[in-house]
Amino acid sequence: MLKSLIAIVIILIFISLFSSLFFLFKDQGQGKRSVYSLGFRVTMAALLLILVSYGLYTGELGNNVPWGS
């Protein structure tokens, strides 16, 4: 469940990134839609950090590396 939420948030971040690029080219820097898209992207990034830290804290996400003991 948590991994799917993390994947959805990452997809939303990429969609926001490309929509901001589209709005930047379409509005020629005069509109505020790219700024709103940036705010949404920052919010999604904060949510992603919260989800990953929650998953690591609860143990649902592992921190296993092949070179560890």
Number of C-alpha atoms within 10 A of each C-alpha: 6 13 13 9 13 18 12 13 18 17 13 15 21 13 14 21 16 13 16 20 13 14 18 17 12 11 12 9 12 11 12 13 16 22 14 13 20 17 13 16 21 14 13 18 16 12 15 19 13 13 18 18 13 14 16 13 11 10 10 13 15 10 8 8 7 5 5 6 5
